[in-house]
Amino acid sequence: MIRRILPRLLAAALGLCLSAAQAGDTLLLAAGAGYRKPVLELLEDFQKNSPIRVEASFGNMKQVETQARQNPDIALLIGDQAFLEPMALAERFVPLGQGRLVLVTAQGQGINALDELQQPRFKRIAMPDRTKAVYGKAAATCLQRLGLDKPLQGRVLEVATVPQVGQYISSGEVDAGFVNRTQALALQGRAGASLEAPQDCYDPIQMSVGVLKQRGNAQAVQAFLDYLQTPAARQIIQRNGM
């Protein structure tokens, strides 16, 4: 009798655990818009073998901060650690990769060095908002350190996010724009030349995951963080230029 009951009890317990996992908390994260492509690829791959549902929102880092403060369900933030730390929302950070600043030209435009931006053919140069976006701050710092900020005054157009810069480049509305390497790779075939900025012309960009204090299901958060250390996740991150 006991032998017959035991398998049923075990099966029932297993079914309850599985259904609980499948109906588990949705893990919410917010990320810098410049990382939209790799983040979505990571979420898609993670959810192939996990019952945990992950949802993401994107924006410049000021928008990300606003979302995190207004929505207590957001458990993770992804972006430049130098932007995340001053928010004082995270209890710890998990490094993901190094960000790279890249200048991309519109189709038909070539470039070999950033000082060529002074040439008349570069009438409009786009960059993300220097006060709200990681790569906007990096671009502004780079131009200043290279002594190009004053010569290019009046030609620089600031928009909200890296993807918006990409749209302006691909549509030909600007002659060149500063983006991250992830966006530069995504623009291949729809833009002209790509030129990586010298790494000493801007402060290092450490892409990290900020784990927010006492938010989200701890097991779901840890499951996603563990996934980020797997070869599959590292391959996605590296493939997207980080």
C-alpha angles and dihedrals in degrees: 000000000000090000090056095047097046098065089049092051092047092048091049092049091048091049091051092050092048094048090047090052092046091050092041126133119298109242112226125200137171123210142181110271091235089067096049096113099051093040092053090047090051092050092048092050094044093052093052091078103020133076088212114107115216125195127187138196126196139206142120114305094264089054090047090053092049091050091049093050094046098043113054090188093070105104104174136040124197121200146082109335091220088063095040099051098061090054088071090210101112127080093198143357132229114202117229107173148309120284120222128204114225133182113217123190129211118260113290094025122108129190136182102179136018093242087068086076086083090069115107092243089073098071098154125031120183129208135164119264106290093214098046108028130063095224093043089059090045093050093048091048091048094051091048095049091048092049092243100115096086097040089052096045110134093021099073117094117197119206131175105260146011093254090055090055088051091053092051091050096047092047092049093239089129131031094226141352143193116244138148123271091257091061092042090058091048090053095057109127092019099064142037127246129350121214121184111221117238107269092228093061093072137029117269114274112218110190106211143165113239113209106211121226116269096340133133130001106317093215093050091048092050092046090056093044090050090051091054089063094055123105090246092056093044089052092054092048093049093044088058093056104263 
